[in-house]
């Protein structure tokens, strides 16, 4: 029995655009063990993850950011104006996330990272599997080209929504 995408719900998720003092955006390179979940083609992404039952989306965003990057010196700047959705490519339907979802519905948050880069720690907490194996700061207009193709449209929309925030801090 095959699974039809239209029969599956979207996974509720949050994403975080962390912007540093210079107006650049944090991206992490997905660890090799994670490629099989969402497909190959783009190895970088911003922090994101599922919302736990009963969890406030803003709290989920802060939790995901802390778990995936170690960042704690942050200030929330904005919430996306709407939820963004993407569908998995056909070859991943019924496989990614245990076959339970057709894609993700994401609420995004922009945060200002106010700490030093030495605060960033991509090693997974408590022996869990790390999400990323490398990270870097990039210009907001470089984001979409780094992302797996089926997520690029969402990233372009998020970048457009938060572009006014990706500016250097003035002293």
N, C-alpha and C positions, 0 to 999 in steps of 0.2 A: 504494500500500500504506500503510494507516494504522497508527500506532503505538498499541498498547494499553498503558495505564498498568501493568497487571498484568504485562506482559512486561519492564518496565524496573526496574532496581535503584534504591535510594536513594543519593544522593551523600553520602559520608562527610564530615562538616563539624564544625567547632567554632564555638562562640559565646562571647562574653565580655561579662559584666556588670561594667562598671567603676563602682565606687562611690567617691564623693569623701568628704572628711572630714566633710561635713555629712549624709551618708547618702543623697545623691541619686545617680541613675543616669545615665550618659552615653548619649545617643542622637544619631545623625547623620541628617541629611536626605539621602536618596539623591539623587545627582546626576541630572539629567534624562536623561542618556544611558543610565542604568541602568534606567529604568522599563520599557522594553520587555522586559527579561529575565524579570521575575517579576510583571508586571502592575501596574496602577494601583490606587489606593484607600487606601493608607497610605504615607506618604513617609518615615517615620522607622524606624530600626532600630538595634540594638546591633551592634557589630563582629562579623563572622562570616565564615567562608570555608572553603574546602576543605582537606583534609588531604593533603599530598603523600605519594607512595608511600614507605613506610618511616619516615614522620615520627611522632614521639611526639605524641599529642593536646595535651598541655600546651605543648609547644614550638610546635606549630601555632597554638595560641591566642595565645601571646605574639608570634609572628611576625605574625599577622593584626592584633592590636591595634596593634603598632608600625607596620605598613604603612598601616593605615587612619586612625590617630589621632596617630601620633608619640609616644604615651605610652610612657615607659620607667621612670618612677619609680612602680613598682607592686609589690605583694606579692600572691601568689596566696593567696586565703582558702579556697576550696573548689572541689570538682568536683561537678557534678550527680550525683545518685544513680543516674541511668540515662541512656540515649540517648533523645532525643525525636525523633519523626518527624512530618513533615507532607507532604501530597500537594499537588502543583501543581493549580490549577484546570484543568478539561478543555481550555480554549482554549490553555493553555500546554504541554500534553503534546506532546512531539515538537519543541518550539521552544526552550524555555529550556535553557541549558547544552548547546547543540548537539543537543538531542533525546535525550541519552543517559540521562537520569534521570527518574523519576516524582515526585521530591521530594527532601527531604534528611533524613538521620539525623544528629542533632546532639548532641554532648557539650558541655555548657556549663561555663564556669569563672567564678567570681566573683573579682574582684581589687579591691584597695584602691588607688586612685590617690592617691599621696602627694606629687605634684608640684604646681606652680602651674599655673593654667589656661594661662599663656603657653607651657607646654611642648607643648600640644596643637597639632598641625599637620595639617590634613586634606588638604593638597596631596599628591598622589601622588608617591612617590619615583621618581627616575630617569626622569621624563617619562611614567610610566604614567598611565592614566586614573584620576582621583580617584573614590573610592567615594561621598564625601559633599560637599555644597556648603555645609552649615551644620551646627552642632551646638549642643546645650544640655544642661543637667542637669535631670532631672525626678524627681519623687517616684516610687517604685517602683510605687505603685498607679495611676499615670497611664500606665504603659507600654502595656498592651494596647490602649487606645483609639487610640494613635498608629500602630499597626502594620497592614500590609496584612491584610485579613480572613482569608486562609487560613493565616496564621502566628500569629494571635492566641491560639489555644489553647496552642500551645507556649510563647509568651511568658507567658501566665498561669501555666502550670506552672513555668516557670523562676523567675518572680517569687515564687511560693509557696515553692519550694525554697530560695531565697536571701533571703527577706524578713527573717529574723533577722540577716542581715549588713548590711542597708541601714539602719544606725543611725549617728548622728553619733559621731565619735571623742571620747572623753573625754580631757581634758588632764591 
